[in-house]
Amino acid sequence: MNLINFRFDLDAQGIATLLWDMPGRSMNVITEQVMDELEAVIGHVGAQTAIKGCVIMSGKDAFSGGADLGMLEASGRRYVEMVQTQGQEAAMAAFFDGSRRLSLLYRKLETSGKPWVAAIDGTCLGGAFELALACHQRIVTDNPKTRVGLPEIKVGLFPGAGGTQRVARLMQTGEALQMLFKGEQLRPQAAKAMGLVHAIVPRDELLASAKEWIAAGNKGLAPWDDPKFRAPSGRVFSPAGMMVWPAANAIYRRETQDNYPAAKAILHAVYEGLQLPMDLALKVESRWFAHILRSQEARAMIRSLFVSMGELNKGARRPKGEPQARIGKVGIIGAGFMGASIAYVAALNGVDVVLIDRTLEAADKGKAHSHKLMSEQIAKGRAKTAERDSLLARIAPSDDYAGLGDCDLVIEAVFEDRNVKAEAIHKAQAAMRPGTIFASNTSTLPITSLAQNAATPENVIGLHFFSPVERMMLVEVILGEKTGDRALATALDFVRLLRKTPIVVNDSRGFYANRCVLNYVREGHLMFAEGVPPAMIENVARMAGMPVGPLSLNDEVALDLAWRILQATKADLGAQAIDAQQERLLDDLVNRHGRLGRKNAKGFYDYPDKGGKSLWPGLADLQSVKADPDALNIEDMKLRFLVTQALEAARTVEEGVITDPREADVGSILGFGFAPFTGGTLSYIDGMGVPEFVLLCDRLAKAYGPRFTPTELLIDMAMKHETFYGRFGARKAAA
Amino acid sequence: MADAFIYDHVRTPRGRGKPDGALHEVSTLGLATSALTALRLRSHLDTQLVDDVILGCVDPVGEAGGDIARAAALASGYGNEVPGIQINRFCASGLDAVNFAAAQVMAGQHDMAIGGGVESMSRVGIGASGGAWPVDPAIAIPSYFMPQGISADLIATKYGFSREQVDAYAVQSQRRAAAAWDNGHFNASVVPVRDINGLTILARDEHMRPATDLASLAQLKPSFVMMAEQGGFNAVAIQAHPEIERLRHVHHAGNSSGIVDGAAAVLVGNGEAGKAAGLKPRARIRAFANIGSEPALMLTGPVDVTRKVLKRAGMSIGDIDLFEVNEAFASVVLRFMQAFDLDAARVNVNGGAIALGHPLGATGAMLIGTVLDELERSGKSTALVTLCIGAGMGTATIIERV
């Protein structure tokens, strides 16, 4: 056998070892070539009577991350081409055959008659773990980095190479479904407790124990190929099955709002597969896999959540030629909630922090926030006391700007007021080393105007963190007119140091994310004014795919802030720039009823000390009209929530605030939870097609108001049948 | 089109549907045979006139499987020539069996047929026959499947029925059922179930709790709280009816239909067949209808199907003297009365399934007999019988005395 990706050895006892070690790659992945070679080896092992069995292991630090998603994308392109040349049915048949090749290959291994052992060290995920599941014995190391799992669901796919069928035959049905839904990376102990792996051994005993299992004379027979096999939960149509399936279907809906076809496909594949013998079960799984592979949701999620996010994390927008910034110490001015949170995240990632406020007392209070967050982690068993101590040792509270003298980056997070910010900039400049980059964590004030306070505006940049900083994975990096490349490179390097994802946006009121979010909240307010029951506004927004209803979100952000933003917009741009109904509603809530949001426990919701929040009954009196819920068009409501945000995203492209569709998409999912199954705001538009989106906007504008009127750019793109990725995605090639 | 007349009706008493229930020792076949034999004997029925025996049964598996109707016809001495067929439309099966019999008669294809039903819930068990609807993702998910009790709670939440209201309704059902027994209102139709020696096994409905009052019901915890929360069904209910912030769980064993065993049979035929059998028609089946309704609410089908059958019959709600609306859950009947703004004095006047129990496949046929007896007793003429049905359906039948 002529192998490129594997090394094949046979020892004196007749036990083979297949070492997976792809040249020129840090991680093994499943490619067409890997499948070709694996197929040859399976045939060879099966055919040679001298070979007793085979151990498969990795020659790298990790076992494998699974299938090459690029390969899956390519199969989709081939399908589209083949439809043109050979027609729909032939193309689909070829696509189906191609998409189940891995599944058939694993089944061939499983039924080859020879025992196969997967010897796993490091991560073994997705298609690679499905390979392990097809082996007759799975041994993992106690290496702290060892993880197994089937995370396909996170990019809109599901385990389609036998994963659903084998997991459902190893575990109780309810637990199997949960494992497949969650897509978690499991530690060795957890995987063993679940019955997914057979043994845990020290790293240096891995190969020996794998060979020993074969030498002991164990058979190459999967449990489900034994005629006496019974699935752990018994038959689907049994009292036990009746306990599991109705709830599984309902929990699917609860967790996904029925927006994630891959999760539903898991239910289908397991339900149907458990009623069939293995080969037919695998075929049915393949039918669902081919179906899901071609779904808009999978394509959009793979692109945004895997490809684009990976590219942005690797510095797709980083200026070429700028040396890596060394950030050992960061100065943070303002120890309020945001400043304290940024300090925590920086210290958590090994950066020293000088946390400055007007008084030492205020700075200490900011540091105490880190103590609180770490203590919560300790209470949950996720951190140790020593880790808290070392983290806290990295944060130096101070009331003296002189502490900025040896900082590699300074971030201000002072009160959102132009004069307060200007003062912080002046004081910082006097203390900073010359040339140090200064970042402003503003959410509303334009960076260009703030930079005018600095002697070197090219060194000023915006870093818009989202709250709560420790959980939100996005940072908007805002370029002022004069922001230089070094400032951008430093900001991006810092964001990566914090293990967050950056998007780079040009200066504008509200930047990118908040503009979309404000539209979302406004749509909720307007529905309220139309008489839609408040619970329906909230529930339908979640059904549309948003993580939080607009009224809840507004409560979190604070209603008086929404009121102030509206008044500021009115002052700057005139009364026609705001919606009078929205103004009236906020005026009622904030000024007449003193309802400020969660912060005073009174917003759209009441927040009792004990028990969960519930909608304020007084809301009914603020609605002058009441709509009949049974007569409302729920699908239209969902569209309104998503379209208002997508349309705003399109405007930011048109205005040059967003220059790369990947950033709009990734930013929308990470920053404000925009329906992830769409792939993000612009993928939502591209996915339905720009002409269709324009028609939809026209219809919504007629029915619900001119705010839905499509923009010139969209109309132009529709006429030319362009997409955002087609027209604005050129950076991808340059990156 | 021929008229379909009702010539007779019998039912067994309803035994508590548990191993300690009196009818637990009686097989499904035995229950059906009790009803069919009684019908044959008391009408001195020439069974050669019977073209078919149609029996509803909701869990037709095990001893209730394999066409229980043919087995029961044979075991009841109807003779080899009388066929049988078992049908299933969940809770309306017994009424649909009567309607199917009537439809054949009206169409001129049968002269006389029996519609009825049987269910031994204590022996076969609810849900024993399985089915795709609750479990197959291909239908459970798009149809917003929920256990019926949670749909009943959804109805109560959506249409604003409080715990006090549903409990008050249940107390009324118990009082009315007790009064009906005390005053002999069921005597004309209930035939005792006897053993092979002629000894009585059960002669009277066994599930009733006449002493029930609001205070005793208030002690009961709602039944579906945990299932709805842990099983994800609260979310399903809310996604189907998103104007609801939170589901209020108000139903419990005391305001839901009782699980019981029983059987019933209704003799239907055209005028000539009645004459040939020497029987006098008691009522005419004027119209019937079936409908599908919103599947998440599931149990509001009686409202939709009543509108449909009234239209079909050219009648209005005011033309109906008495209603039998199956008391699957209290909120079902409360919603029915709310939708048509009905006076409670016209609805379920002898109590219903909350007090008496609901032997799934048989109930529809029992309600026809109960309301016919009441029309005759009270001198009224027209009645409407309707049942809510799993997966969101409704069946209704209008009868009028002749």
Contacts between the chains, C-beta under 8 A, distances in Angstrom:
chain1	res1	chain2	res2	distance
A	236	B	135	6.9
A	237	B	130	4.5
A	237	B	135	7.6
A	241	B	135	6.7
A	242	B	127	6.0
A	242	B	130	7.1
A	242	B	134	7.2
A	242	B	135	6.8
A	245	B	134	6.9
A	245	B	135	3.7
A	245	B	136	7.8
A	245	B	140	7.3
A	246	B	134	4.4
A	246	B	135	6.2
A	246	B	140	6.5
A	246	B	145	6.1
A	246	B	147	7.1
A	246	B	231	6.8
A	247	B	230	7.4
A	247	B	231	3.8
A	247	B	232	5.9
A	247	B	233	7.8
A	249	B	134	7.9
A	249	B	135	7.4
A	249	B	137	5.4
A	249	B	140	4.0
A	249	B	141	5.2
A	249	B	145	6.4
A	250	B	140	7.9
A	250	B	145	7.2
A	250	B	146	7.2
A	250	B	231	5.6
A	250	B	232	3.4
A	250	B	233	5.0
A	250	B	235	6.9
A	250	B	236	4.8
A	251	B	231	7.2
A	251	B	232	3.7
A	252	B	137	7.3
A	252	B	141	6.6
A	252	B	232	7.7
A	253	B	141	6.1
A	253	B	144	7.7
A	253	B	232	6.7
A	253	B	235	6.2
A	253	B	236	5.4
A	253	B	239	6.2
A	254	B	232	4.1
A	254	B	234	7.9
A	254	B	235	3.4
A	254	B	236	7.1
A	255	B	232	7.9
A	257	B	239	6.5
A	258	B	141	6.4
A	258	B	239	7.5
A	264	B	137	6.2
A	264	B	141	6.6
A	267	B	137	4.0
A	267	B	141	7.6
A	268	B	137	5.2
A	268	B	138	6.7
A	271	B	135	7.1
A	271	B	136	6.2
A	271	B	137	5.8
A	533	B	243	4.2
A	534	B	245	7.8
A	535	B	242	6.9
A	535	B	243	5.8
A	535	B	244	6.1
A	535	B	245	3.7
A	536	B	242	4.7
A	536	B	243	4.1
A	538	B	245	7.8
A	539	B	238	5.6
A	539	B	239	7.1
A	539	B	242	3.5
A	539	B	243	7.7
A	539	B	244	7.8
A	539	B	245	8.0
A	540	B	242	5.1
A	543	B	239	5.9
A	543	B	242	6.6
A	614	B	245	6.7
A	614	B	246	7.1
A	615	B	245	5.6
A	629	B	241	7.3
A	629	B	242	7.6
A	629	B	243	3.6
A	634	B	242	6.8
